């Protein structure tokens, strides 16, 4: 066998490569194989030198064996593969040209020395590791003992010093340990408490699930539970607690004990009850307030099938006058006395009385037979108010208006029931007071609709929901159209087209009639201008059309009536004589000069003033001379008898007299409500000037102004 062809250094590296390939797979090292091979190269060099040394030194081989252990080659396979590699390749690559037999003998001795060094190093390493483990175990044992002692000390400190009550019991419910806070909470000695069993602490106010949760815990089916629980103290008082009970298991997970933590919430509960009472009761009378009443009412309305309710809503009549004349202190004493009387009226089961605020009270009765019960309750309430109340030596007569609502549970909400009762109560008050009224669904619906229209009015004008229809004014002499009356309509999103009788009274009540009336005036005058321009472009030689606009009493008293009218006429370019403002006769009854002044100013400008609904206000006919009017609009009630032939002779005489009087005062006469040709002809013969009504045309869009039907409107 010949040596490798390269030099000594190359052969040494070849030996190292073979060695690393054999040993690396069984070495517990984090190095790469190349890094591991570099670590073996100096060891191979030492073996090469020991092989060729003049005298044999086993120390080098033992050092190489120990180095293998240091390189984490602790697997026995490492030594076996190393010895095989040395035996096969050390002499081949490192023996050069020396005597082969002697080199092989020395290689054998080097292998024995390597094995001895490897074994000694491995033994020393094992002993060192065992010593380290033993020392670590001793340190850990000491730390555990020290931690256990500290833990027990901390637990004892927490157990004894805790502000909440702590107790430990076995799974049979025997109390084993209690802390000082728990003793103070119960007012018992430790021996007395430790002799108790957990189940001895049942209380009538325990929640239904309390003891079910407890049974699950001691059976190991749950780890903990939390409840609010009451306990009886030896002195007869009740201890309220927030109770948390936890299950304690041993190291193997087997349940051993139960741990109870109790927080004393007695004072907090009493404070809560006090605050709850104050929040749900009236401070003056002590009666339940609106909040508690709504809770009871909602509960009654949520009752099962067959249950009913009855509600009486009471408002004292004239209470404000008592407050204003005798003072609020007297008013308060009156309210307290009324509350006491009402309380005595509702002593039966299922009845209660509450104060909603001010001088408003409400009584509730519940059960399966409230139809008769609520009537009896209302009678008791009204009878309770009959006896005068003595305040500061004065006997005050107490009267009240009562609204009654009765019905089955489950059909209405509490808010709907109370709203119905409130509406009914105000209906009783509007009828003169000191009476009771039973709720009427139709009346409720009308009131609710009226309220809805009232609240929708302010935004309706902004949204452009109003529009104007025009009814022609026809000259009775030649049958031509001389103008039109502007009639405002409301296109409501839900209710459709509403006539002025549905919303004008509401607008007057809310004050919206002023901006609405101003809008109607401006739109109508603009339409009059459009008609004039159309007549001029068409080359028709007709008398100028006049627009009639109604004025409400609120508009009459508005300080800008004259200025607004002037501004509108100037902006539109319409002359004053094309405008007629209609004012109802009732609005001018007893009118002083201050009220008439703006009308006179407008009349002096050329604006016609018409006295609308003439004959319905019972005014003194002599007052016509002082009113700045130029037209009388005769109410339809005087001409209804002329719709048939022959006409009612009395109506003929009345109308003839009014027309004669008006003409003698230089006043024109317009008749409204003309519905038949006979009626129109008779009015023409009597000398009336103009007329309007369904015989001529119903109110319609402006383009239909000259379209007259001339058909009887009555059957």
VOGU-3710 file (C-alpha; in Angstrom, 3 decimals, decimal comma):
1> xxxxxxxxxx> 0,000/0,000/0,000  1,520/3,320/-0,931  1,056/6,708/0,749  -1,063/9,472/-0,598  0,576/11,382/-3,441  0,362/14,856/-1,811  2,616/16,283/0,909  2,476/15,762/4,694  0,065/18,654/5,326  -2,289/17,465/2,637
11> xxxxxxxxxx> -2,275/13,924/3,969  -2,989/15,234/7,498  -6,016/17,137/6,211  -7,174/14,024/4,342  -7,058/12,085/7,631  -8,987/14,835/9,437  -11,696/14,848/6,771  -12,184/11,084/7,035  -12,290/11,359/10,846  -14,858/14,196/10,884
21> xxxxxxxxxx> -17,127/12,371/8,426  -17,147/9,323/10,625  -17,669/11,056/13,964  -19,808/14,168/13,191  -23,168/12,388/12,814  -22,965/11,027/16,395  -21,590/14,169/18,066  -23,910/16,434/20,108  -22,463/19,680/18,764  -23,985/22,864/17,404
31> xxxxxxxxxx> -21,047/23,354/14,991  -21,266/22,730/11,268  -19,286/19,819/9,907  -16,655/22,143/8,447  -16,297/23,889/11,815  -16,124/20,515/13,561  -13,441/19,337/11,100  -11,381/22,433/11,881  -11,666/21,521/15,573  -10,332/17,991/14,854
41> xxxxxxxxxx> -7,338/19,156/12,743  -5,033/20,046/15,721  -5,981/16,726/17,401  -4,969/14,813/14,261  -1,703/16,755/14,217  -0,974/15,735/17,810  -1,604/12,080/16,952  0,721/12,401/13,912  3,517/13,822/15,999  3,025/11,150/18,720
51> xxxxxxxxxx> 3,203/8,428/16,023  6,543/9,662/14,689  8,131/10,799/18,012  11,573/9,370/18,920  10,214/8,041/22,220  6,595/6,973/22,893  4,481/9,455/24,972  0,919/8,204/25,841  -0,014/11,613/27,287  -0,623/13,067/23,857
61> xxxxxxxxxx> -3,132/10,341/22,993  -4,883/10,627/26,347  -5,202/14,399/25,768  -6,760/13,740/22,359  -9,302/11,352/23,951  -10,169/13,935/26,595  -10,519/16,589/23,886  -13,170/14,497/22,165  -15,273/14,617/25,347  -14,769/18,387/25,563
71> xxxxxxxxxx> -16,028/18,618/21,947  -19,320/17,017/23,128  -18,449/13,635/21,630  -19,857/11,845/24,648  -21,728/9,184/22,717  -19,787/5,841/22,969  -20,069/5,561/19,187  -17,731/8,567/18,910  -14,864/6,662/20,564  -15,507/3,507/18,509
81> xxxxxxxxxx> -15,520/5,362/15,195  -12,430/7,386/16,221  -10,419/4,268/17,089  -11,465/2,593/13,806  -10,369/5,669/11,875  -7,005/5,919/13,682  -6,358/2,219/13,233  -7,064/2,355/9,509  -5,633/5,692/8,411  -3,148/7,123/10,951
91> xxxxxxxxxx> -0,163/5,070/9,755  -1,299/5,363/6,130  -1,384/9,182/6,064  1,096/10,105/8,824  3,650/7,233/8,935  5,605/8,542/5,937  8,444/6,080/5,117  9,118/4,726/8,655  9,102/1,051/9,605  5,529/-0,048/9,192
101> xxxxxxxxxx> 5,452/-2,716/11,892  6,808/-0,387/14,560  4,403/2,367/13,464  1,429/0,014/13,664  2,478/-1,128/17,134  2,787/2,477/18,238  -0,607/3,285/16,646  -2,127/0,498/18,731  -0,625/1,868/21,894  -1,884/5,372/20,972
111> xxxxxxxxxx> -5,410/3,974/20,553  -5,271/2,417/24,023  -4,071/5,739/25,488  -6,837/7,644/23,647  -9,470/5,242/25,023  -8,093/5,682/28,544  -8,076/9,482/28,242  -11,584/9,446/26,775  -12,920/7,224/29,586  -11,270/9,327/32,304
121> xxxxxxxxxx> -12,596/12,571/30,854  -16,075/11,114/30,461  -16,041/9,909/34,092  -14,859/13,300/35,369  -17,547/15,044/33,347  -20,254/12,730/34,690  -19,139/13,249/38,284  -19,085/17,016/37,784  -22,586/16,975/36,339  -23,877/14,815/39,181
131> xxxxxxxxxx> -22,336/17,195/41,688  -23,897/20,156/39,967  -27,282/18,438/39,944  -26,964/17,562/43,627  -26,030/21,143/44,503  -28,905/22,487/42,428  -31,318/20,091/44,109  -30,140/21,189/47,547  -30,501/24,833/46,594  -33,966/24,213/45,115
141> xxxxxxxxxx> -35,073/22,315/48,199  -33,960/25,141/50,390  -35,687/27,698/48,166  -38,892/25,667/48,221  -38,836/25,383/51,978  -38,117/29,069/52,306  -40,858/29,972/49,795  -43,330/27,688/51,544  -42,588/29,343/54,847  -42,926/32,783/53,288
151> xxxxxxxxxx> -46,138/31,748/51,530  -47,637/30,447/54,749  -46,625/33,637/56,518  -48,166/35,758/53,794  -51,358/33,678/53,776  -51,643/33,999/57,536  -51,061/37,754/57,327  -53,665/38,095/54,567  -56,080/35,742/56,318  -55,919/37,587/59,623
161> xxxxxxxxxx> -55,494/41,122/58,324  -58,051/41,031/55,494  -60,834/43,614/55,670  -63,290/41,078/54,271  -64,496/37,981/56,062  -62,673/34,749/55,212  -63,607/31,226/56,244  -62,437/27,733/55,314  -64,688/24,701/55,551  -64,418/21,065/54,537
171> xxxxxxxxxx> -66,614/19,586/51,848  -69,125/18,408/54,458  -69,751/22,047/55,371  -67,919/22,091/58,732  -66,295/25,488/59,339  -62,574/24,950/60,090  -61,086/28,442/60,156  -62,411/31,996/60,280  -60,642/35,340/60,396  -61,209/38,315/62,672
181> xxxxxxxxxx> -63,144/40,330/60,085  -65,731/37,553/59,807  -66,078/37,379/63,596  -66,711/41,119/63,734  -69,254/40,940/60,900  -71,317/38,275/62,680  -70,670/39,479/66,235  -69,720/35,947/67,344  -66,716/34,302/68,996  -64,386/32,061/67,022
191> xxxxxxxxxx> -65,556/28,953/68,884  -69,197/29,765/68,130  -68,520/30,262/64,442  -66,252/27,239/64,062  -68,988/25,053/65,458  -71,434/26,043/62,754  -72,243/24,220/59,547  -72,544/26,048/56,233  -76,109/24,898/55,616  -77,158/26,432/58,943
201> xxxxxxxxxx> -76,827/29,850/57,267  -79,841/29,556/54,978  -81,908/32,741/54,816  -85,469/33,394/53,506  -84,162/35,983/51,036  -81,585/33,696/49,461  -81,716/33,739/45,671  -83,224/30,539/44,258  -79,943/29,462/42,650  -77,732/29,998/45,733
211> xxxxxxxxxx> -77,858/26,493/47,183  -77,906/24,813/43,780  -74,588/26,529/43,016  -73,266/25,464/46,424  -74,164/21,792/45,810  -72,422/21,905/42,429  -69,286/23,370/44,020  -68,884/20,786/46,833  -69,531/18,056/44,255  -66,554/19,347/42,255
221> xxxxxxxxxx> -68,720/20,376/39,300  -67,815/24,080/39,505  -64,777/25,969/40,736  -66,466/29,009/42,276  -69,671/31,062/42,398  -70,651/34,591/43,432  -73,991/35,654/44,942  -75,526/38,346/47,102  -76,561/36,670/50,367  -78,160/37,644/53,651
231> xxxxxxxxxx> -77,251/36,199/57,084  -79,061/36,516/60,399  -76,983/38,020/63,205  -77,484/36,979/66,861  -78,912/40,437/67,654  -81,735/39,934/65,139  -80,347/42,230/62,454  -79,568/41,111/58,923  -76,059/41,033/57,505  -75,968/41,503/53,713
241> xxxxxxxxxx> -72,842/40,310/51,910  -71,280/39,831/48,522  -70,299/36,164/48,891  -67,706/34,362/46,778  -67,138/30,645/47,413  -64,222/28,819/45,747  -63,208/25,161/45,659  -59,672/24,259/46,862  -58,076/21,129/45,364  -54,931/19,185/46,337
251> xxxxxxxxxx> -51,914/18,569/44,083  -53,727/15,726/42,333  -56,755/17,895/41,609  -59,000/16,250/44,198  -61,401/18,690/45,984  -60,380/19,240/49,614  -61,843/22,460/51,041  -64,156/25,365/50,290  -63,025/28,959/50,742  -65,613/31,692/51,390
261> xxxxxxxxxx> -64,937/35,430/51,013  -67,607/37,779/52,424  -67,838/41,531/51,856  -70,218/43,364/54,208  -72,634/45,360/52,002  -75,289/46,075/54,644  -74,725/49,847/54,797  -74,420/50,072/51,037  -77,680/48,167/50,631  -79,489/50,390/53,132
271> xxxxxxxxxx> -78,162/53,458/51,315  -79,273/51,986/47,993  -82,753/51,295/49,386  -82,942/54,843/50,712  -81,804/56,331/47,411  -84,209/54,034/45,578  -87,070/55,238/47,781  -86,128/58,874/47,233  -85,852/58,283/43,485  -89,265/56,620/43,263
281> xxxxxxxxxx> -91,316/58,686/45,739  -92,502/62,265/45,768  -90,626/64,343/48,349  -93,653/66,473/49,259  -96,451/63,923/49,582  -94,561/60,654/50,040  -96,594/59,087/47,236  -94,946/57,043/44,488  -93,703/59,326/41,728  -93,827/59,079/37,943
291> xxxxxxxxxx> -90,887/56,637/37,800  -92,386/54,073/40,176  -95,851/54,508/38,688  -94,540/53,720/35,200  -92,833/50,595/36,548  -96,089/49,403/38,119  -98,116/50,322/35,027  -95,713/48,506/32,685  -95,857/45,459/34,936  -99,681/45,562/34,911
301> xxxxxxxxxx> -99,753/45,907/31,122  -97,389/42,942/30,766  -99,658/40,672/32,845  -101,007/37,481/31,339  -104,191/36,815/29,451  -107,373/37,696/31,305  -105,804/40,548/33,289  -107,061/44,117/32,935  -106,188/47,546/34,250  -108,004/50,741/35,153
311> xxxxxxxxxx> -106,379/54,165/35,403  -107,709/57,485/36,747  -105,791/60,651/35,808  -106,644/63,571/38,136  -105,815/67,244/37,693  -107,016/69,767/40,295  -109,167/72,584/38,938  -108,077/76,107/39,817  -104,963/75,072/41,723  -102,898/77,868/40,156
321> xxxxxxxxxx> -105,288/80,440/41,588  -104,713/79,017/45,094  -100,934/79,169/44,626  -101,125/82,739/43,302  -103,467/84,034/45,988  -102,380/82,136/49,121  -98,772/81,288/48,231  -96,919/78,097/47,444  -96,749/76,996/51,084  -100,542/76,851/51,226
331> xxxxxxxxxx> -100,584/75,114/47,863  -98,160/72,483/49,140  -100,319/71,800/52,204  -103,321/71,421/49,940  -101,435/68,889/47,813  -100,433/66,913/50,921  -104,048/66,789/52,104  -105,256/65,687/48,664  -102,534/63,024/48,569  -103,662/61,663/51,956
341> xxxxxxxxxx> -107,266/61,473/50,780  -106,289/59,732/47,556  -104,124/57,295/49,494  -107,140/56,306/51,554  -109,080/55,691/48,328  -106,598/53,087/47,065  -106,217/50,690/49,977  -107,524/47,602/48,143  -105,135/44,985/46,681  -103,917/45,861/43,213
351> xxxxxxxxxx> -104,493/49,601/43,694  -101,983/52,418/44,002  -101,913/56,197/43,736  -99,001/58,357/42,573  -98,191/62,005/42,057  -96,947/62,737/38,556  -95,992/66,329/39,305  -97,616/69,659/40,072  -101,285/69,082/40,851  -101,535/65,911/38,733
361> xxxxxxxxxx> -102,236/62,561/40,400  -102,930/59,130/38,985  -104,580/56,062/40,500  -104,178/52,529/39,171  -106,202/49,383/39,750  -105,374/45,953/38,342  -106,991/42,545/38,186  -109,418/40,539/36,057  -112,483/42,732/36,785  -111,412/46,372/36,506
371> xxxxxxxxxx> -114,386/47,431/34,338  -116,452/48,025/37,466  -113,497/48,560/39,779  -112,187/51,624/37,984  -115,637/53,281/38,083  -115,816/52,658/41,823  -112,293/54,010/42,238  -113,211/57,163/40,274  -116,306/57,658/42,477  -114,189/57,337/45,637
381> xxxxxxxxxx> -111,713/59,889/44,307  -114,388/62,421/43,366  -116,155/61,931/46,720  -112,844/62,387/48,563  -112,578/65,887/47,082  -116,039/67,001/48,155  -115,079/68,002/51,706  -113,309/71,413/51,755  -109,682/71,567/52,910  -108,913/73,935/55,787
391> xxxxxxxxxx> -105,726/75,968/55,176  -104,817/78,858/57,514  -108,393/79,121/58,727  -109,824/79,104/55,209  -111,988/76,351/53,824  -110,815/75,695/50,280  -113,137/73,870/47,924  -111,157/71,303/45,968  -112,372/70,263/42,554  -110,764/68,005/39,998
401> xxxxxxxxxx> -111,041/66,799/36,411  -110,666/63,055/35,991  -109,757/61,054/32,894  -110,500/57,306/33,033  -108,877/54,609/30,890  -109,747/50,922/31,247  -108,867/47,896/29,158  -107,147/44,527/28,825  -103,438/44,104/29,496  -101,013/43,634/26,646
411> xxxxxxxxxx> -102,686/45,821/24,012  -101,096/49,221/24,698  -97,851/50,591/26,062  -97,631/52,569/29,284  -96,971/55,786/27,348  -100,055/55,232/25,177  -102,275/54,555/28,202  -101,082/57,653/30,031  -101,465/59,792/26,914  -105,047/58,600/26,514
421> xxxxxxxxxx> -105,765/59,364/30,177  -104,199/62,823/29,821  -106,277/63,604/26,726  -109,437/62,397/28,463  -108,658/64,460/31,563  -108,295/67,625/29,466  -111,575/66,790/27,755  -113,219/66,739/31,212  -111,536/70,035/32,061  -112,688/71,621/28,779
431> xxxxxxxxxx> -116,247/70,553/29,590  -116,204/72,671/32,760  -114,149/70,535/35,145  -115,188/68,849/38,397  -116,212/65,779/36,455  -114,947/62,443/35,175  -114,741/61,383/31,535  -114,193/57,928/30,084  -111,569/57,582/27,356  -112,929/57,582/23,796
441> xxxxxxxxxx> -110,595/56,108/21,150  -112,001/58,378/18,432  -111,538/61,493/20,563  -108,024/60,314/21,427  -107,235/59,857/17,738  -108,475/63,365/16,926  -106,437/64,876/19,744  -103,322/62,925/18,744  -103,750/63,955/15,123  -104,263/67,561/16,191
451> xxxxxxxxxx> -101,108/67,423/18,284  -99,184/65,848/15,412  -100,310/68,580/13,036  -99,361/71,239/15,566  -95,829/69,904/15,940  -95,445/69,479/12,158  -96,613/72,999/11,279  -93,325/74,882/11,850  -91,345/72,710/9,438  -94,181/72,301/6,911
461> xxxxxxxxxx> -93,784/75,897/5,729  -90,012/75,442/5,389  -90,489/72,237/3,375  -92,956/73,897/0,995  -95,903/71,660/1,897  -98,479/74,469/1,576  -100,105/75,459/-1,704  -102,944/77,780/-2,741  -106,154/77,100/-4,626  -108,271/79,896/-6,101
471> xxxxxxxxxx> -112,083/80,176/-6,232  -113,436/82,612/-8,821  -115,435/85,712/-7,839  -118,140/86,169/-10,493  -119,985/89,412/-11,286  -123,703/88,651/-11,051  -124,596/91,272/-13,662  -122,565/90,051/-16,649  -121,281/86,672/-15,379  -117,612/87,567/-15,853
481> xxxxxxxxxx> -114,819/86,580/-13,485  -113,714/89,665/-11,542  -111,167/87,996/-9,239  -110,563/85,073/-6,941  -110,299/84,209/-3,272  -106,996/82,592/-2,253  -107,545/79,467/-0,131  -104,465/77,822/1,409  -104,130/74,030/1,537  -101,640/71,759/3,293
491> xxxxxxxxxx> -100,263/68,744/1,420  -99,421/66,670/4,494  -97,020/63,704/3,936  -99,285/61,290/5,878  -102,763/62,809/5,855  -102,869/64,095/2,280  -104,477/67,440/1,383  -105,854/69,256/4,451  -108,289/72,163/4,269  -107,763/75,378/6,268
501> xxxxxxxxxx> -110,303/74,323/8,900  -107,868/71,526/9,931  -104,785/73,667/10,512  -105,591/77,406/10,570  -106,864/77,260/14,208  -103,661/75,398/15,144  -101,543/77,966/13,338  -103,339/80,771/15,187  -102,799/78,982/18,507  -99,049/78,524/17,885
511> xxxxxxxxxx> -98,440/81,936/16,297  -97,383/80,385/12,985  -100,349/82,091/11,325  -98,273/85,282/10,939  -95,483/83,824/8,731  -98,002/81,529/7,012  -100,355/84,448/6,313  -97,443/86,521/4,997  -96,487/83,662/2,643  -100,097/83,293/1,422
521> xxxxxxxxxx> -100,336/87,044/0,807  -97,108/87,172/-1,202  -97,889/84,046/-3,268  -101,403/85,294/-4,005  -100,249/88,756/-5,069  -97,603/87,160/-7,317  -100,377/85,097/-8,907  -102,455/88,228/-9,424  -99,480/89,769/-11,216  -99,174/86,669/-13,408
531> xxxxxxxxxx> -102,871/86,914/-14,330  -102,479/90,591/-15,227  -99,517/89,851/-17,475  -101,366/86,997/-19,148  -104,382/89,268/-19,834  -102,090/91,962/-21,253  -100,232/89,540/-23,545  -103,507/88,069/-24,762  -104,846/91,497/-25,703  -108,026/90,936/-23,752
541> xxxxxxxxxx> -109,786/94,038/-22,546  -111,107/92,891/-19,197  -111,492/94,590/-15,865  -108,363/94,060/-13,696  -108,583/90,874/-11,658  -108,630/91,260/-7,895  -107,181/88,776/-5,397  -108,934/88,270/-2,053  -106,738/87,113/0,881  -107,991/86,257/4,368
551> xxxxxxxxxx> -106,464/87,936/7,436  -106,570/86,224/10,829  -107,045/88,147/14,110  -103,371/87,488/14,939  -102,279/89,164/11,718  -104,471/92,193/12,468  -102,537/92,847/15,661  -99,116/92,216/14,157  -97,090/95,470/14,026  -95,690/94,801/10,513
561> xxxxxxxxxx> -99,012/94,134/8,786  -99,037/97,410/6,847  -95,314/97,414/6,032  -95,333/93,756/4,928  -98,294/94,430/2,631  -96,613/97,499/1,105  -93,357/95,601/0,585  -95,125/92,705/-1,154  -97,076/95,013/-3,479  -93,922/96,934/-4,403
571> xxxxxxxxxx> -91,856/93,778/-5,033  -94,503/92,272/-7,300  -95,528/95,505/-9,046  -99,222/95,024/-8,211  -101,363/98,085/-7,547  -103,206/98,230/-4,178  -106,639/98,231/-5,855  -105,976/94,663/-7,063  -105,831/93,399/-3,487  -108,711/92,749/-1,108
581> xxxxxxxxxx> -108,071/91,690/2,488  -110,918/89,745/4,121  -111,464/90,129/7,873  -114,143/88,202/9,770  -116,904/90,199/11,404  -116,212/88,533/14,776  -112,615/89,828/14,726  -113,842/93,440/14,515  -116,622/93,303/17,115  -115,783/95,952/19,672
591> xxxxxxxxxx> -112,542/96,817/17,860  -110,923/99,997/19,127  -109,132/102,608/17,059  -105,780/100,924/17,683  -106,924/97,734/15,993  -108,631/99,587/13,156  -105,684/101,889/12,457  -103,698/99,461/10,209  -106,866/98,616/8,261  -107,554/102,325/7,717
601> xxxxxxxxxx> -103,980/102,823/6,490  -104,380/100,000/3,994  -107,785/101,277/2,865  -106,366/104,763/2,323  -103,667/103,192/0,100  -106,391/101,701/-2,101  -106,534/98,180/-0,694  -110,118/96,914/-0,394  -111,191/95,606/3,015  -113,991/93,008/3,022
611> xxxxxxxxxx> -116,056/92,162/6,099  -116,228/88,379/5,885  -119,047/86,165/7,291  -121,259/89,215/7,725  -124,349/88,516/9,776  -122,809/85,913/12,111  -121,200/88,230/14,646  -124,307/90,016/15,922  -122,561/93,356/15,488  -124,310/96,652/15,673
621> xxxxxxxxxx> -125,147/97,692/12,119  -124,311/101,258/13,049  -120,684/100,160/13,484  -120,406/99,683/9,723  -119,924/103,422/9,334  -116,764/103,418/11,505  -115,189/100,332/9,932  -112,819/100,910/6,984  -114,552/98,314/4,819  -115,696/98,567/1,234
631> xxxxxxxxxx> -117,215/95,098/0,746  -119,654/92,966/2,729  -119,349/89,195/2,275  -122,746/87,813/3,177  -122,620/84,546/5,117  -124,087/81,542/3,274  -126,582/80,896/6,095  -128,720/83,812/4,770  -128,921/82,480/1,224  -129,309/78,739/1,786
641> xxxxxxxxxx> -133,118/79,111/1,572  -132,778/80,396/-2,021  -131,363/77,147/-3,396  -134,866/75,869/-4,245  -137,767/77,499/-6,023  -139,701/79,259/-4,656  -137,175/80,888/-2,320  -137,810/81,302/1,402  -139,595/84,709/1,679  -137,985/85,498/5,037
651> xxxxxxxxxx> -134,484/84,966/3,630  -135,409/87,153/0,672  -136,463/90,015/2,930  -133,291/89,725/5,076  -130,934/89,684/2,120  -132,853/92,490/0,388  -132,504/94,634/3,511  -128,771/93,933/3,895  -128,093/94,719/0,224  -130,082/97,947/0,438
661> xxxxxxxxxx> -128,237/98,983/3,599  -124,827/98,140/2,109  -125,468/100,046/-1,109  -126,673/103,058/0,841  -123,270/103,017/2,590  -121,435/102,619/-0,743  -120,491/99,041/0,111  -120,402/96,243/-2,460  -121,992/92,897/-1,541  -120,399/89,519/-2,207
671> xxxxxxxxxx> -122,296/86,330/-1,507  -120,540/83,028/-0,747  -121,880/79,513/-0,927  -123,817/79,857/-4,204  -124,634/76,302/-5,313  -127,588/76,499/-7,735  -128,666/78,556/-10,750  -131,925/79,531/-8,953  -129,912/80,865/-6,058  -127,617/82,842/-8,389
681> xxxxxxxxxx> -130,550/84,332/-10,301  -132,397/85,366/-7,146  -129,256/87,058/-5,755  -128,844/88,931/-9,047  -132,400/90,195/-8,821  -131,812/91,335/-5,248  -128,898/93,492/-6,432  -125,895/91,551/-5,061  -122,698/92,481/-6,836  -120,480/89,369/-6,888
691> xxxxxxxxxx> -120,761/85,763/-5,823  -118,680/82,659/-5,386  -119,563/79,036/-4,809  -119,601/75,548/-6,254  -122,242/76,559/-8,817  -119,531/78,545/-10,557  -116,404/76,571/-9,664  -114,749/74,768/-6,840  -111,358/76,063/-5,615  -108,657/74,952/-8,032
701> xxxxxxxxxx> -105,303/75,769/-9,623  -104,712/79,291/-10,981  -104,913/78,232/-14,644  -108,566/77,232/-14,147  -109,639/80,690/-13,012  -111,862/81,429/-16,040  -113,261/77,898/-16,289  -116,800/78,121/-14,887  -118,984/75,017/-14,575  -122,360/76,769/-14,037
711> xxxxx> -123,885/73,535/-12,748  -126,025/72,913/-9,691  -123,902/71,525/-6,871  -126,805/70,182/-4,791  -128,787/67,039/-5,471
//
